[in-house]
Amino acid sequence: MAAAGLSREHVTMNASANPGYDRPTAADAARFTYAPGARPLDGYTIQRGIGHGGFGEVYYATSDAGKEVALKLIRRGLDVEVRGVTQCLNLKHPHLLALYDLRGDAQGNQWVVMEHVAGGCLADAMDRQPGGMSADAAMAWFHGIAPAVAYLHDHGIVHRDLKPGNIFLDDGRVK
């Protein structure tokens, strides 16, 4: 689960990293500011765009050392997003996406460096079951969401953008 309003809204994802997803089309790629291979943030190479949301664009990238990360380019609501990220940078919980850093690039853009989650989101899981999710499946998601939200609340943080598109499954763990 993206912490405190950080969102990784799902668009189309690369099938090789995410079974069950379609490969990005040319139209999907055109909706991103940066193309694969771009290095807009020192130390990171963009592999592909993975999502758009209310605050910006999200990319799957690798660090120069080979670490897989998600890079979020903040396009709107800079003050709100930066405040939320700053409050959550040092939070650690098994059901929250890890936030690694908040950095600026040479053009003055702000980026969030965070954990990359290769699995799908709850919205996609719900779409695949138009007749409704089984009670067991719903409870499995809930058992990951509830402790993460409680942890945030215990730290005085209210998630401002909790929705199925911002809740992910990564190696069997809800985030």
Secondary structure, DSSP 8 states (H G I E B T S, - for coil): --GGG---------TTTSTT-----HHHHHTSSS-TT---STTEEEEEEEEE-SSEEEEEEEETT--EEEEEEE-S-HHHHHHHHHHHTT---TTS--EEEEEE-TTS-EEEEEE---S-BHHHHHHT-TT---HHHHHHHHHHHHHHHHHHHHTT---S--SGGG-BEETTEE-
